[in-house]
Amino acid sequence: MCQHCVRFSRKTKIDDMDMALFKKIIDEGGKNNLYAVNLSWLGEPFLHPKLIDMIDYAKSKGIIETILNTNGTLVDK
């Protein structure tokens, strides 16, 4: 619970995107020449349990760029 994260100060509930919805978005985007996808919005993307699967799926559908915004606190060797 990063003190800088607005995710925890919002009054509305914010959850991680489920994989089925992500695949639907990527499939539709891939059919329409989607070039890049940003896997960040509110919260730390490295906390999403399916982040690697999401990146792999996007790449398998021809998405050239996957973008992340992170504070880097979870990055290690």
KOLRO-484971 format. One record per atom (N, C-alpha, C, O): atom name; residue in three letters; residue number from 1; x, y, z. Coordinates in Angstrom, 1 decimal, padded with zeros to 4 digits, m for minus. Each point is the difference from the previous one (the first is absolute). Layout:
CA,ala,NUM,X,Y,Z
...
END
This chain:
N,met,1,000.8,m001.2,000.0
CA,met,1,m000.8,001.2,000.0
C,met,1,000.9,001.2,000.0
O,met,1,000.3,000.6,001.0
N,cys,2,000.1,m000.2,m002.2
CA,cys,2,000.9,001.2,m000.1
C,cys,2,m000.8,001.2,000.4
O,cys,2,m001.1,000.2,m000.4
N,gln,3,001.7,000.7,001.2
CA,gln,3,m000.6,001.2,000.5
C,gln,3,m000.3,001.0,m001.1
O,gln,3,m000.8,000.9,000.1
N,his,4,001.4,m001.1,m001.3
CA,his,4,m000.2,000.9,m001.1
C,his,4,m001.1,m000.4,m001.0
O,his,4,m000.4,000.7,m000.9
N,cys,5,m000.1,m001.9,001.1
CA,cys,5,m001.0,m000.6,m000.9
C,cys,5,m001.4,000.5,000.2
O,cys,5,m000.5,m000.1,001.1
N,val,6,m000.1,000.7,m002.1
CA,val,6,m001.3,000.5,000.1
C,val,6,m001.0,m001.1,000.1
O,val,6,m001.2,000.2,000.3
N,arg,7,001.6,m001.4,m000.7
CA,arg,7,m000.9,m001.2,000.0
C,arg,7,m000.7,m000.2,001.4
O,arg,7,m001.1,m000.4,000.1
N,phe,8,001.9,000.7,000.9
CA,phe,8,m000.5,m000.3,001.4
C,phe,8,m000.8,001.2,000.6
O,phe,8,m000.6,m000.1,001.1
N,ser,9,000.7,001.3,m001.8
CA,ser,9,m000.7,001.1,000.6
C,ser,9,m001.3,000.3,m000.8
O,ser,9,m000.7,000.9,000.4
N,arg,10,000.4,m001.6,m001.4
CA,arg,10,m001.2,000.2,m000.8
C,arg,10,m001.2,m000.6,000.8
O,arg,10,000.2,m001.0,000.7
N,lys,11,m001.3,001.5,m000.9
CA,lys,11,m001.2,m000.5,000.6
C,lys,11,m000.6,m001.1,m000.7
O,lys,11,m000.8,m000.9,000.5
N,thr,12,001.0,000.8,m001.9
CA,thr,12,m000.5,m001.1,m000.7
C,thr,12,001.0,m001.2,000.0
O,thr,12,001.2,000.2,000.1
N,lys,13,m001.7,m001.4,m000.2
CA,lys,13,000.8,m001.2,000.0
C,lys,13,000.7,m000.2,m001.3
O,lys,13,m000.6,000.2,m001.1
N,ile,14,001.9,m000.4,001.2
CA,ile,14,000.8,m000.3,m001.3
C,ile,14,000.6,m001.3,000.2
O,ile,14,000.7,m000.3,000.9
N,asp,15,m000.9,m000.6,m001.9
CA,asp,15,000.6,m001.4,000.0
C,asp,15,000.9,m000.1,m001.2
O,asp,15,000.1,000.8,m000.9
N,asp,16,000.7,m001.9,000.9
CA,asp,16,000.8,m000.4,m001.1
C,asp,16,m000.9,m000.5,m001.1
O,asp,16,m001.0,m000.6,000.2
N,met,17,001.4,000.9,m001.5
CA,met,17,m000.7,m000.5,m001.1
C,met,17,000.1,m001.5,m000.1
O,met,17,001.1,m000.5,000.1
N,asp,18,m002.2,m000.2,m000.3
CA,asp,18,000.1,m001.5,m000.2
C,asp,18,000.5,m000.3,m001.4
O,asp,18,m000.1,000.8,m000.9
N,met,19,000.7,m002.0,000.8
CA,met,19,000.6,m000.4,m001.2
C,met,19,m000.9,m000.2,m001.2
O,met,19,000.3,000.3,m001.1
N,ala,20,m001.6,m000.7,001.4
CA,ala,20,m000.9,m000.1,m001.1
C,ala,20,m000.3,001.3,m000.7
O,ala,20,m000.1,000.1,m001.2
N,leu,21,m000.1,001.0,002.0
CA,leu,21,m000.2,001.3,m000.5
C,leu,21,001.2,000.5,m000.8
O,leu,21,m000.1,000.6,m001.0
N,phe,22,001.3,m000.8,001.6
CA,phe,22,001.2,000.4,m000.6
C,phe,22,000.1,m000.7,m001.4
O,phe,22,000.4,000.7,m001.0
N,lys,23,m000.6,m002.0,000.9
CA,lys,23,000.1,m000.7,m001.3
C,lys,23,m001.0,000.6,m001.0
O,lys,23,000.3,000.1,m001.2
N,lys,24,m001.5,000.2,001.7
CA,lys,24,m001.0,000.5,m000.9
C,lys,24,000.4,001.4,m000.6
O,lys,24,m000.1,000.2,m001.2
N,ile,25,000.7,000.6,002.0
CA,ile,25,000.5,001.3,m000.4
C,ile,25,001.1,m000.2,m001.0
O,ile,25,000.1,000.7,m001.0
N,ile,26,000.9,m001.5,001.3
CA,ile,26,001.1,m000.2,m000.8
C,ile,26,m000.4,m000.7,m001.4
O,ile,26,000.5,000.4,m001.0
N,asp,27,m001.4,m001.3,001.1
CA,asp,27,m000.5,m000.6,m001.3
C,asp,27,m000.6,001.0,m000.9
O,asp,27,000.2,000.0,m001.2
N,glu,28,m001.1,000.8,001.8
CA,glu,28,m000.7,001.1,m000.8
C,glu,28,001.0,001.0,m000.5
O,glu,28,000.0,000.4,m001.2
N,gly,29,000.9,000.0,002.1
CA,gly,29,001.0,001.0,m000.4
C,gly,29,001.0,m000.6,m001.1
O,gly,29,000.3,000.7,m001.0
N,gly,30,000.0,m001.9,001.1
CA,gly,30,000.9,m000.7,m001.0
C,gly,30,m000.6,000.0,m001.4
O,gly,30,000.7,000.2,m001.0
N,lys,31,m002.0,m000.3,001.0
CA,lys,31,m000.7,000.0,m001.3
C,lys,31,m000.1,001.4,m000.6
O,lys,31,m000.3,000.1,m001.2
N,asn,32,000.6,000.9,002.0
CA,asn,32,m000.1,001.4,m000.4
C,asn,32,001.3,000.7,000.0
O,asn,32,000.1,001.2,000.3
N,asn,33,001.0,m002.0,m000.4
CA,asn,33,001.3,000.6,m000.1
C,asn,33,000.5,000.7,001.2
O,asn,33,000.8,000.9,000.0
N,leu,34,m001.2,m001.5,001.2
CA,leu,34,000.5,000.6,001.3
C,leu,34,001.5,m000.2,000.0
O,leu,34,000.5,m001.1,m000.2
N,tyr,35,000.2,002.2,000.5
CA,tyr,35,001.5,m000.1,000.0
C,tyr,35,000.6,m000.2,001.4
O,tyr,35,001.0,m000.7,000.1
N,ala,36,m001.6,001.4,000.9
CA,ala,36,000.5,000.0,001.3
C,ala,36,m001.1,m000.1,001.0
O,ala,36,m001.1,000.4,m000.2
N,val,37,001.5,m000.9,001.4
CA,val,37,m001.0,m000.1,001.1
C,val,37,000.8,000.5,001.3
O,val,37,001.1,m000.4,000.2
N,asn,38,m001.8,001.2,000.6
CA,asn,38,000.6,000.4,001.3
C,asn,38,m000.6,m000.8,001.1
O,asn,38,m001.2,000.1,000.2
N,leu,39,002.0,m000.8,000.5
CA,leu,39,m000.5,m000.9,001.0
C,leu,39,000.0,000.6,001.4
O,leu,39,000.2,m000.6,001.0
N,ser,40,m000.4,001.9,m000.9
CA,ser,40,000.0,000.8,001.2
C,ser,40,m001.2,000.9,000.0
O,ser,40,m000.4,000.5,m001.0
N,trp,41,m000.1,m000.3,002.2
CA,trp,41,m001.0,001.1,000.2
C,trp,41,000.0,000.4,001.4
O,trp,41,000.8,000.9,000.4
N,leu,42,m001.5,m001.5,000.4
CA,leu,42,000.0,000.3,001.5
C,leu,42,000.6,m001.2,000.7
O,leu,42,m000.6,m001.1,000.0
N,gly,43,001.8,001.3,000.6
CA,gly,43,000.6,m001.1,000.7
C,gly,43,001.3,m000.5,m000.7
O,gly,43,000.4,000.5,m001.0
N,glu,44,000.2,m001.4,001.7
CA,glu,44,001.3,m000.5,m000.5
C,glu,44,m000.2,m001.2,m000.9
O,glu,44,m000.5,m001.1,000.5
N,pro,45,000.9,001.1,m001.7
CA,pro,45,m000.2,m001.1,m000.9
C,pro,45,000.7,m001.3,000.4
O,pro,45,m000.5,m001.1,m000.3
N,phe,46,001.6,001.2,001.0
CA,phe,46,000.7,m001.2,000.4
C,phe,46,m000.7,m000.8,001.1
O,phe,46,000.4,m001.1,000.3
N,leu,47,m001.5,001.7,000.2
CA,leu,47,m000.8,m000.7,001.0
C,leu,47,m001.1,m000.9,m000.6
O,leu,47,m000.6,m000.8,000.6
N,his,48,000.4,001.0,m001.9
CA,his,48,m001.1,m000.7,m000.7
C,his,48,000.5,m001.5,m000.2
O,his,48,001.1,m000.2,m000.5
N,pro,49,m001.8,m000.8,001.0
CA,pro,49,000.5,m001.4,000.0
C,pro,49,000.1,m000.5,m001.4
O,pro,49,000.7,m001.0,m000.2
N,lys,50,m001.3,001.6,m000.8
CA,lys,50,000.1,m000.5,m001.4
C,lys,50,000.8,000.9,m000.9
O,lys,50,m000.2,m000.1,m001.3
N,leu,51,001.0,001.0,001.8
CA,leu,51,000.7,001.0,m000.8
C,leu,51,000.8,m000.7,m001.1
O,leu,51,m000.1,000.4,m001.2
N,ile,52,000.9,m001.3,001.5
CA,ile,52,000.9,m000.7,m001.0
C,ile,52,m000.9,m000.7,m001.1
O,ile,52,000.3,000.1,m001.2
N,asp,53,m001.4,m000.7,001.6
CA,asp,53,m000.9,m000.7,m000.9
C,asp,53,m000.6,001.1,m000.9
O,asp,53,m000.2,m000.3,m001.2
N,met,54,m000.2,001.4,001.7
CA,met,54,m000.6,001.1,m000.8
C,met,54,001.0,000.5,m001.0
O,met,54,m000.3,000.2,m001.2
N,ile,55,001.6,000.0,001.6
CA,ile,55,001.0,000.5,m001.0
C,ile,55,000.2,m001.1,m001.1
O,ile,55,000.1,000.3,m001.1
N,asp,56,000.0,m001.5,001.5
CA,asp,56,000.2,m001.1,m000.9
C,asp,56,m001.2,m000.1,m001.0
O,asp,56,000.2,m000.2,m001.2
N,tyr,57,m001.4,000.4,001.7
CA,tyr,57,m001.2,m000.1,m000.9
C,tyr,57,000.0,001.1,m001.0
O,tyr,57,m000.2,m000.2,m001.1
N,ala,58,000.5,001.4,001.6
CA,ala,58,000.0,001.2,m000.9
C,ala,58,001.1,m000.2,m001.1
O,ala,58,m000.3,000.3,m001.1
N,lys,59,001.4,m000.8,001.5
CA,lys,59,001.1,m000.2,m001.0
C,lys,59,m000.4,m001.1,m001.0
O,lys,59,000.3,000.2,m001.2
N,ser,60,m001.0,m001.2,001.7
CA,ser,60,m000.4,m001.1,m000.9
C,ser,60,m001.1,000.5,m001.0
O,ser,60,m000.2,m000.7,m001.1
N,lys,61,m000.4,001.8,001.4
CA,lys,61,m001.1,000.5,m000.9
C,lys,61,000.6,001.2,m000.8
O,lys,61,m000.8,000.7,m000.7
N,gly,62,002.1,m000.5,000.6
CA,gly,62,000.6,001.0,m000.8
C,gly,62,000.1,001.4,000.6
O,gly,62,000.3,000.9,m000.8
N,ile,63,m000.6,m000.8,002.1
CA,ile,63,000.2,001.3,000.6
C,ile,63,001.5,000.3,000.1
O,ile,63,000.7,m000.8,000.6
N,ile,64,m000.2,001.9,m001.1
CA,ile,64,001.4,000.2,m000.1
C,ile,64,000.6,000.6,001.3
O,ile,64,001.0,m000.4,000.4
N,glu,65,m001.8,001.3,000.2
CA,glu,65,000.5,000.6,001.2
C,glu,65,m000.9,m000.3,001.2
O,glu,65,m001.3,000.1,m000.1
N,thr,66,001.9,m000.5,001.2
CA,thr,66,m000.8,m000.1,001.3
C,thr,66,000.7,001.0,000.9
O,thr,66,001.2,000.0,000.2
N,ile,67,m002.0,000.9,000.4
CA,ile,67,000.5,001.1,000.8
C,ile,67,m000.4,m000.2,001.4
O,ile,67,m001.1,m000.4,000.3
N,leu,68,002.0,000.7,000.7
CA,leu,68,m000.2,m000.1,001.4
C,leu,68,000.4,001.3,000.7
O,leu,68,001.1,000.5,m000.4
N,asn,69,m001.8,m000.1,001.4
CA,asn,69,000.5,001.1,000.8
C,asn,69,000.1,m000.6,001.4
O,asn,69,m001.0,m000.6,000.5
N,thr,70,002.2,000.7,000.1
CA,thr,70,000.2,m000.6,001.3
C,thr,70,000.9,000.9,000.9
O,thr,70,000.7,000.8,m000.6
N,asn,71,m000.9,m001.0,001.9
CA,asn,71,000.9,000.8,000.9
C,asn,71,001.3,m000.9,000.2
O,asn,71,001.0,000.5,000.6
N,gly,72,m000.9,m001.7,m001.1
CA,gly,72,001.2,m000.8,000.0
C,gly,72,000.3,m000.7,001.3
O,gly,72,001.0,m000.6,000.1
N,thr,73,m001.8,000.8,000.9
CA,thr,73,000.3,m000.6,001.3
C,thr,73,m000.1,m001.5,000.0
O,thr,73,000.6,m000.6,000.9
N,leu,74,m001.3,000.0,m001.8
CA,leu,74,m000.1,m001.5,m000.1
C,leu,74,001.0,m000.6,m000.9
O,leu,74,000.1,m001.2,m000.2
N,val,75,000.8,002.0,m000.5
CA,val,75,001.0,m000.5,m000.9
C,val,75,001.2,m000.5,000.8
O,val,75,000.5,000.7,000.8
N,asp,76,m000.1,m001.9,m001.1
CA,asp,76,001.2,m000.5,000.6
C,asp,76,000.8,m000.9,m001.0
O,asp,76,m000.4,000.0,m001.2
N,lys,77,001.4,m000.6,001.6
CA,lys,77,000.8,m000.8,m000.9
C,lys,77,m000.8,m001.1,m000.7
O,lys,77,000.5,m000.8,m000.8
END
